[in-house]
Amino acid sequence: MPPLLLYIHGFNSSSLSIKAQVMKEYCHLHRPDVRVEIPDLPPHPKAAADALVKLIEPLQGHYRIGVVGSSLGGYLATWLHDCYGFPAVLVNPAVRPYELLQDYLGEQTNPYTQTRYVLKPHHMDELKALEVLDILEPERLWLLQQEGDEVLDYRQAVEKYTDSKQTVEPNGDHSFIGFERFNADIIEFLWL
């Protein structure tokens, strides 16, 4: 089966995120056989999850799928791993976004797309419903984490993914400085 890389962006991000574009460019130059999908997800959790399923369902069984998820995208990638068994690389992933995003309730504007929307308390319930408490195949997940993440407490991810492959770097930030160093290793880990 041909390889497909699914990149899932984070909260208030888009397909134009720097890490998404780095992966796309790497595959274009070095692995043109890899189909790259970077969907612009709806801002609300259930709608985002539904959009991912709608994208994946017709592709499953026709492609060898690997997932990269950043921040909230890492949370969704963990959920997809639980649903479908896809290997995934999680970049500074959100572990309990339903707690973190309490501070963002109300009107929001996505800085990439300029989409305006309202984040309500029931959206935190939608996030909680996507939580994976017991990871069935932790060896198929790789945590890429920088301790200098100013948005998320890196220790939450280190603890949650304790049985998974981990690369934890001192310093850095939420954007994961130097992400491009891992392009080839990510493709290899995802069996693409």
N, C-alpha and C positions, 0 to 999 in steps of 0.2 A: 504494500500500500504506500502511496506517496505521503510524504511528511507534511504536517500542518502545524504551524506555531500560532497559538492563540495568545495574544497579549491583552491583559485586562488592566485598564488604567484605574487610578485611585479616585477619591472623592474630589469633586469639582475639577476634574481633569478631563482629558479627551484623547483621541487618537493622535493628537499632535504632541503628546508628552515627549519629553526628550528621550527617556529610556525606550519608549515604544519606537521612536524614530531611529535610535541607535540599533535596535534589534532588526528593524526592517532593512536598514542600509547594509548591515552586516550580511544578512541573508541574501540581499540583492547582489552584493559583490562576491561573496564566498560560497553561498549555498543557494543558488538560484532555483534549485529543485524544491526548496521549502516554500510552501504557500504560507503567507503571513496574513493573519486576520487580526485587525485592531479595531473592534467595534466601538463606536461612540455610544456609551450606555446611557439610558435614561437616569435621571438623578435620584429616583426613589428605589429603594432596595428590591422590592418584589418585582417591579417593572424591569429592573436591571437583570435580575435572576431569570425572569421569563424571556428576556431578549437573548440571553446567553443560551438557554435551552433551545429556543427557536433557531438560533444560528447553528448549534451543534447537532441537533437531531438529524438533519438530512446529510450531514458530513460523516457522522459516526458509522464505522464499518467500511467507509470508502477511503479514509485517511488515517494515518498514524498521528494522533493528536498529542501535543505537549503544550503546557500552559505556563506562562509567566504572568505573575500578578504582583502589582506594586501597591503598598498601603492597603486601602480598602479592596483593591483588586486582589491582594494576597488573601484576604478573608474570603472573597468570592472564589478564588482559585482553590482554596482548601475545600470549600463546599462542592465545587465541581469534581475534585478528586474523590470526595466521599460518594458522590452520585455516580460517577462514571469510571473511576479508577485511573484517570489520566495522571501521568507524572507532572509535577509542577515545581517551579522555582518561585519562591516567595521573597520579594524584595522589601525589606522593612515593613512587614505585613501588620495590618491592624489585627489585634486579637480580640478586643472587646469594643468594637466601634459603637455599639449602642450606648456605651458609657461616654466615650469620647465626644460623640456628635450631639450629646445633650446641649453642649455649649453653642451649637449651630442652629438650634431650632429657630424657625421664623423664615423671613425672606432671604433668599440666596441668589447670587448671580455667578454662574460658572465663568471664570476669567478667560477660558479658552474659547468657549462657544457663545458667550453672552446670553445663554439661556437663563431666564429668570424662573424661579420656582419657590415653593414654600416647603420647608421641612417641618413636619408635625410629629407629636409624640408617638402616634401609631406607626410612624416609619421606623422608630426604634424597636418596636415589637416585630416589624418585618425583618429587621436585621437579626434580632435574637433568634427568630425562626430559622435562619440560615446557619446558625452556629453549629460547628462540628465539635462535639465534646470528646469523642474517642476516635482517634485517627487509626483507621484499619491497616493501612500500609505506609507507615511513617518513612520507610526506606525509599519510597518513591517521591518524597518531598525534600527539597533543598532550601534551607533558610540562608538568605544573604542579608546580613544585618550589620548596621553600623551603630556603635554605642553612642555616637554624638547626635542621634536622631532627636531633633528638638520638638517633634510633634507627638511621638509615641514613646512609651517606656520600653526600651529594647529588651528588658528583662522578661517581660510578659511573653514575647515571642521565643526567647531562648528556652523558657520553661515549657511553653506549649509544645514546641517542636523538639523536645529533648531527645527523642529517639530517631530524629531525622538527621540527615547530613546538615552540618552547620558551618558557615563561614562567618565568623563574628569579628569585625574589625574595630579597633579603637577609633575614637574621633569620628569624622565623617558628619553626615547630616541626613535629613529625611529623604533628600533626593538621591542618596547613595552615590557619593563622589567616586568617580573612577569606574562606574558601572561597566563601561565598554571593555574593561580588562577581562570580563567573564563571558563575553559573547560565545566564543568557541566552546568553552566548558559547559555553558548552558545548553547549547544544541546537543552536545554529547550526552549530558545527563538526561535530557528528555528523549533520547533515542531517536532523534530526527535525522 
